[in-house]
Amino acid sequence: MAYYSVLAVTPTAEDWIPGYIGPANRLVAQHGGKYLARTASHEQVEGAADEAALRIVIEWPSREAAMDFMKDAEYAPFLKARTEGSKSFHFLIEGKDDLA
């Protein structure tokens, strides 16, 4: 079953970004992930303000693939750079409808 990473990222420093994008792209693909959206073009249409500079959606073939990516030792320094250089929120969502 597909899983989706949904992230809200607001950089607090810019120095980590150029070195992050290439390796993250490669590692996401290596773990079977596919970027569905990665953009600063978004708007909140409901709820209390939850501002973020970027919204990112990644589709994974499984929960295991998503977690393998997050736990990948090669990704660890890039994850550290992102979390230290931004305000980041990452949700992993199972691709199912519990209310159907």
PETAGI-V868871 format. One record per backbone hydrogen bond with DSSP energy under -0.5 kcal/mol. NH is the residue of the N-H (numbers start at 1). CO is the residue of the C=O. E is the energy in kcal/mol with one decimal. If there is no record, write none. Layout:
nh->(NH | NH)
co->(CO | CO)
e->(E | E)
This chain:
nh->(3 | 4 | 5 | 6 | 6 | 7 | 7 | 8 | 9 | 10 | 12 | 13 | 17 | 18 | 20 | 20 | 21 | 22 | 24 | 25 | 26 | 27 | 28 | 29 | 30 | 31 | 32 | 33 | 34 | 36 | 37 | 39 | 42 | 45 | 54 | 55 | 56 | 57 | 58 | 59 | 60 | 66 | 67 | 68 | 69 | 70 | 71 | 72 | 72 | 75 | 76 | 77 | 78 | 79 | 80 | 81 | 82 | 83 | 84 | 85 | 87 | 88 | 89 | 91 | 93 | 93 | 95 | 96 | 98 | 100)
co->(60 | 93 | 58 | 4 | 91 | 5 | 56 | 89 | 54 | 87 | 85 | 85 | 14 | 14 | 16 | 17 | 17 | 18 | 20 | 21 | 22 | 23 | 24 | 25 | 26 | 27 | 29 | 28 | 59 | 57 | 57 | 55 | 40 | 43 | 9 | 39 | 7 | 37 | 5 | 34 | 3 | 62 | 63 | 64 | 65 | 66 | 67 | 68 | 69 | 72 | 72 | 73 | 75 | 75 | 76 | 77 | 78 | 79 | 80 | 81 | 10 | 86 | 8 | 6 | 4 | 91 | 2 | 94 | 96 | 97)
e->(-1.9 | -2.7 | -2.7 | -0.6 | -2.8 | -0.5 | -2.9 | -2.2 | -2.2 | -2.2 | -2.5 | -1.7 | -1.1 | -0.6 | -0.8 | -1.1 | -1.8 | -0.6 | -2.6 | -2.7 | -2.3 | -2.7 | -2.8 | -2.1 | -2.4 | -1.5 | -1.9 | -2.9 | -2.0 | -3.1 | -1.7 | -2.3 | -1.3 | -0.5 | -2.4 | -2.3 | -2.2 | -3.0 | -2.4 | -3.0 | -3.4 | -1.7 | -2.8 | -2.8 | -2.1 | -2.2 | -2.1 | -0.7 | -1.0 | -0.9 | -1.4 | -0.5 | -0.9 | -2.6 | -2.4 | -1.9 | -2.4 | -2.8 | -2.4 | -1.8 | -2.8 | -0.7 | -2.1 | -2.6 | -3.1 | -0.6 | -2.9 | -2.2 | -0.6 | -1.1)
